[in-house]
Structure formats: structure tokens, C-alpha cells
Amino acid sequence: MKQTIRAFAVGLCTAAIIMLVVSYFSDGSSQNLSDMPIEEVLKHVKEQGYHVLSEEDYISLSMNHKVEKEETENSSESEEANENENENKKEEASEKEKSDESASDSDESSSEESSNNEPEEEQEEAVKSYTLTIESGMPSSTISNQLEENGIIDNARDFSNYLEDKGYAKRVQLGEFTLTSDMSHYEIAEALTR
């Protein structure tokens, strides 16, 4: 038993001596990151090939990414709407041609053309414009209700939710803003927060 305890003690002493030698000859470069100045940490991270962003830069980049995503979604929706419009116009044109061919009288065909043009003009809604005045303490729900009452947006609740979800509700500026009914929720929110 004595030999076992002696062997264990010799092993502990040997390990302690090795650790002492290593700590004595090391250059001390293995500092704890929390002990290092921020400038040195940033320098070390950049040397490793990483990029360092401040919190503000990160937020602006993430917001820009969301905006770009919304714009691509909106553009794809508008492209689909344009395709549908083009198809409707083609159908109307083919109907006009059929009605023109079947009409024997030039007076009748001209009256049919004028009657076919009237619904197209009615379908195109006039773009509405409204000057919104935002005062101190005005909640986003009041803003949305005013925009809906004046025909700028279709649904006040949807727009209020959009402002809250995207973080625009807290950044709305005071003043007068001229808005039109052909603006998207994003465009209106951007106009109100500039």
C-alpha cells in the first residue's frame, strides 16, 4: 500500500512541476476574452475573417432585408395583376371583334364600341389624395381610421397591425403628410416615419 501512495504522490508532484514549467515559459497570449480590451477583440475577430457589426447596423440590415422581401412580394403580386389585366383586355378585344363582325350596320358597331369603352373607364378608379395631419400623442389606430375613412387604405385594422408588426408605430413623425390611394402599406409607413 505504501508503494501505491508513493507512486500517486510522485505523479502529483510531476504533474505540478510540468504545469509550473509550462506556465513559466508560455508567452501569456492566452488571455481571457473578457479581460481583453474591445479593440483587441475586434482586431482578433477581423483577423479570423469575420465581420463585426454594431447593433444599429445589424437592425438596419435586417430591416432592409425585410423591406426587399416585401418589395419582391409586392412586385410579384403586381406582375400577376398586370397579367390578369392583359388577359382581360385580350378577352374584351376578342369580344369587340366578334361584335363588330356580327353587326351589319356601321352605326350599330360604333354604338357598341362606345358602350364597351364606358365600363373600362368605370373600372379604373380615380387615385384619391388625402393630407393627413399627425398630432402629438395620436395612436396608430386613429391614423389608420382616418386613412380608411378617406379612401387611402382598405382596412384600418390591417394597416394598424402592419405598423405595429414592422415597428413603424413608434417612429411616426408629427406633421402633415400627403398620401394617395395607390400607395402600398410600406410606402405609407415610410412616408409617415421620415
C-alpha positions as CSV (number, residue, x, y, z in Angstrom):
1,M,0.0,0.0,0.0
2,K,2.9,2.4,0.8
3,Q,4.2,2.0,-2.7
4,T,0.9,2.9,-4.3
5,I,0.6,6.0,-2.2
6,R,4.2,7.0,-3.0
7,A,3.6,6.4,-6.7
8,F,0.5,8.6,-6.6
9,A,2.4,11.4,-4.7
10,V,5.2,11.2,-7.3
11,G,2.7,11.5,-10.1
12,L,1.1,14.6,-8.5
13,C,4.5,16.2,-8.0
14,T,5.4,15.5,-11.6
15,A,2.2,17.0,-12.9
16,A,2.6,20.1,-10.7
17,I,6.2,20.6,-12.0
18,I,5.1,20.2,-15.6
19,M,2.3,22.8,-15.1
20,L,4.7,25.2,-13.4
21,V,7.2,24.9,-16.3
22,V,4.5,25.4,-19.0
23,S,3.1,28.4,-17.2
24,Y,6.6,29.9,-16.8
25,F,7.6,29.5,-20.4
26,S,4.3,30.4,-22.0
27,D,4.1,33.9,-23.5
28,G,0.8,34.8,-21.8
29,S,-1.1,35.2,-25.1
30,S,-3.9,33.0,-24.0
31,Q,-5.9,35.8,-22.2
32,N,-9.5,35.5,-21.3
33,L,-11.6,37.5,-23.8
34,S,-13.4,39.3,-21.0
35,D,-10.0,40.6,-19.8
36,M,-9.0,42.0,-23.2
37,P,-9.9,45.5,-24.4
38,I,-12.7,45.6,-27.0
39,E,-10.4,47.0,-29.7
40,E,-8.1,43.9,-29.4
41,V,-11.0,41.5,-29.5
42,L,-12.4,43.2,-32.6
43,K,-8.9,43.2,-34.2
44,H,-8.6,39.4,-33.4
45,V,-12.1,38.6,-34.8
46,K,-11.4,40.6,-38.0
47,E,-8.1,38.8,-38.5
48,Q,-10.0,35.5,-38.3
49,G,-12.1,36.7,-41.3
50,Y,-15.3,37.7,-39.6
51,H,-17.2,40.9,-39.9
52,V,-18.2,43.0,-36.9
53,L,-21.5,45.0,-36.9
54,S,-22.8,47.3,-34.3
55,E,-26.4,46.7,-33.1
56,E,-27.7,49.7,-35.2
57,D,-26.0,48.3,-38.3
58,Y,-27.5,44.9,-37.7
59,I,-31.0,46.3,-37.2
60,S,-30.8,48.4,-40.3
61,L,-29.6,45.5,-42.4
62,S,-32.3,43.2,-41.1
63,M,-35.0,45.9,-41.8
64,N,-33.6,46.4,-45.3
65,H,-33.8,42.7,-45.9
66,K,-37.4,42.6,-44.8
67,V,-38.2,45.6,-47.0
68,E,-36.6,44.0,-50.0
69,K,-38.5,40.8,-49.4
70,E,-41.8,42.8,-49.2
71,E,-41.0,44.7,-52.3
72,T,-40.3,41.4,-54.2
73,E,-43.6,40.0,-52.9
74,N,-45.4,43.2,-54.0
75,S,-43.8,43.2,-57.4
76,S,-44.7,39.6,-58.0
77,E,-48.3,40.4,-57.0
78,S,-48.4,43.4,-59.3
79,E,-47.0,41.3,-62.1
80,E,-49.8,38.8,-61.6
81,A,-52.3,41.7,-61.6
82,N,-50.8,43.0,-64.8
83,E,-51.0,39.6,-66.4
84,N,-54.7,39.3,-65.4
85,E,-55.4,42.8,-66.8
86,N,-53.7,41.9,-70.1
87,E,-55.8,38.7,-70.3
88,N,-59.0,40.7,-69.6
89,K,-58.1,43.3,-72.3
90,K,-57.4,40.5,-74.8
91,E,-60.8,38.9,-74.0
92,E,-62.5,42.3,-74.3
93,A,-60.7,42.9,-77.6
94,S,-61.8,39.5,-79.0
95,E,-65.4,40.2,-77.8
96,K,-65.3,43.5,-79.6
97,E,-64.1,41.9,-82.8
98,K,-66.8,39.3,-82.6
99,S,-69.5,42.0,-82.1
100,D,-68.0,44.2,-84.9
101,E,-68.1,41.2,-87.3
102,S,-71.7,40.3,-86.4
103,A,-73.0,43.9,-86.7
104,S,-74.2,44.8,-90.2
105,D,-74.7,48.5,-89.6
106,S,-71.7,50.8,-89.0
107,D,-73.9,52.9,-86.7
108,E,-74.6,49.9,-84.5
109,S,-71.0,48.9,-84.4
110,S,-69.9,52.4,-83.3
111,S,-72.6,52.5,-80.6
112,E,-71.4,49.1,-79.4
113,E,-67.8,50.3,-79.2
114,S,-68.8,53.3,-77.2
115,S,-70.8,51.2,-74.8
116,N,-67.9,48.8,-74.4
117,N,-65.5,51.6,-73.5
118,E,-67.7,53.0,-70.7
119,P,-67.3,50.0,-68.4
120,E,-63.5,50.2,-68.8
121,E,-63.5,53.8,-67.7
122,E,-65.7,53.0,-64.7
123,Q,-63.4,50.1,-63.7
124,E,-60.4,52.5,-63.4
125,E,-60.8,54.2,-60.1
126,A,-59.5,57.7,-59.6
127,V,-56.5,57.9,-57.4
128,K,-57.6,59.6,-54.1
129,S,-55.3,62.0,-52.3
130,Y,-55.5,63.0,-48.7
131,T,-53.4,65.2,-46.4
132,L,-53.1,63.6,-43.0
133,T,-52.2,65.7,-40.0
134,I,-50.5,63.8,-37.2
135,E,-50.5,65.5,-33.8
136,S,-48.6,64.6,-30.6
137,G,-50.0,61.5,-28.8
138,M,-52.0,60.3,-31.8
139,P,-52.3,56.5,-31.7
140,S,-51.7,54.4,-34.9
141,S,-55.3,53.2,-34.7
142,T,-56.6,56.8,-35.2
143,I,-54.2,57.3,-38.1
144,S,-55.5,54.1,-39.7
145,N,-59.1,55.0,-39.2
146,Q,-58.6,58.4,-40.8
147,L,-56.9,56.8,-43.8
148,E,-59.7,54.3,-44.2
149,E,-62.4,57.0,-43.9
150,N,-60.7,59.0,-46.7
151,G,-60.3,56.0,-49.0
152,I,-56.5,55.8,-48.8
153,I,-56.4,52.3,-47.3
154,D,-59.0,49.5,-47.4
155,N,-58.8,48.2,-43.9
156,A,-57.7,50.2,-40.8
157,R,-57.1,47.2,-38.7
158,D,-54.7,45.6,-41.2
159,F,-52.8,48.8,-41.5
160,S,-52.5,49.3,-37.7
161,N,-51.3,45.7,-37.4
162,Y,-48.7,46.4,-40.2
163,L,-47.4,49.5,-38.4
164,E,-47.1,47.5,-35.1
165,D,-45.6,44.4,-36.6
166,K,-43.0,46.2,-38.7
167,G,-42.0,48.7,-35.9
168,Y,-43.3,51.8,-37.6
169,A,-45.9,52.7,-34.9
170,K,-43.3,54.1,-32.5
171,R,-41.4,56.1,-35.2
172,V,-44.4,58.0,-36.7
173,Q,-43.5,61.7,-37.1
174,L,-45.6,64.8,-36.4
175,G,-46.8,67.0,-39.2
176,E,-48.8,66.9,-42.4
177,F,-48.4,64.1,-45.0
178,T,-50.0,63.9,-48.4
179,L,-50.9,60.3,-49.2
180,T,-52.6,58.7,-52.2
181,S,-54.8,55.6,-52.5
182,D,-52.3,53.9,-54.9
183,M,-49.6,53.8,-52.2
184,S,-48.8,50.4,-50.5
185,H,-48.7,50.0,-46.7
186,Y,-44.9,50.1,-46.9
187,E,-44.9,53.4,-48.8
188,I,-47.4,55.0,-46.4
189,A,-45.5,53.8,-43.4
190,E,-42.2,55.1,-44.8
191,A,-43.8,58.5,-45.6
192,L,-45.1,58.8,-42.0
193,T,-41.8,57.9,-40.4
194,R,-39.4,60.1,-42.4
